[in-house]
Amino acid sequence: MLNAVASDCACYDRSTASLHRPMSDVAGNNAAALRELVLRGLARNRIPGLHFPGNFLALERRRFDRDAVSIALPRGAHIEDGNGRVGLSAVMLLVDVTLATAMRPFLAPGVRTATVSMQVNFTGVPAVGPLLCSARCLGFSHDAVLPQAICRGELTSGSEIVCYCSGSFVQLDTPANVTLAPTAWEVEPVSDPPPLNARSLDAPERKILRHADRCLSALPPGEAFVNRFWGGDVHAADGKGRSRLMLGPHVNNRVGNAQGGVMMAHAAVTAAHAVPRHRLIESVAAWFISPGAGTELRLRSETIQQGRSLAVVRTQVFAPGRKRVLEVISNHAVAKSA
């Protein structure tokens, strides 16, 4: 049986502390510097518009109009492993945010959008930062009560394409108890605020920092911090995988549900553990059924087909009460060096 922390398996090769206690280097990583990046993300999150996951990654708008949108992910010690490769959850979040943003130039500022489906095809080019995702909206469906925007794009590292991506998105009503500001892409950028002092945090912010400290205390050498921050243990055997994803303000969007790209990434990682010989994720397709709400999600992967070179895995994601959240089909391959 395989029992491991979810780690990167994309086109890349898969080969509890007090709030105020000082932290030294943990497992070869500069824990103090990583903790500072969390505090910087919390400071950015106090500016209305973007959710904490996007603020933690320090996403930057490069273009925003009806012809195309582009969002950049800067380099950072919190998202890179020992080889400089960006964690899969950060990659998938960037893709999801960019595709969804491609419809926003056609909408009123600050409305709520939701992912209906998303597909990502990796090329094998390593996701080495900084990364840039560009997308455009191809149009809206005309015969549905709830029109879907069809968006398509690509993620690049330098001049090379890491993956091609597409998805469908809708505009939803904002819950009565939620007030949404225009997104960071719809307003002029503001200067980066200074990081917060841990003693000045409110309750949700303290919860995020405690989660970060727990992840830092268990971070092994070479692993990307974001893998633990937005991941969880995976148990796999006999072509099946099981895992959990803890929910909370560290992973939620502005409405209070789990960010779609992070859920999709963890589903793909869980699936990859079910077929360890096929350790490359070639493509992932996901259908979003209901919001990722509650305290945790449970993921269940089952191998549909496993051949000499390729494997196909189905992953189901459930909220408490076995409410189905996500259906994912992923395609996996044996690496050349295997």
Secondary structure, DSSP 8 states (H G I E B T S, - for coil): -EEEE----SSS------TTS----BTTB-HHHHHHHHHHHHHHHTSTTS-HHHHHHT-EEEEESSS-EEEEE---TTTB-TTSBB-HHHHHHHHHHHHHHTTGGGS-TT-EEEEEEEEEEE-S---BSSEEEEEEEEEE-SSSSS--EEEEEEEEETTEEEEEEEEEEEEE---TT------TTSS----------GGG--HHHHHHHHHHHHHHHT--TT--HHHHHT--EEEEETTEEEEEEE-STTTB-TTSSB-HHHHHHHHHHHHHHHSTTS-EEEEEEEEE-S---SSEEEEEEEEEEE-SSEEEEEEEEEETTTEEEEEEEEEEE--TT-
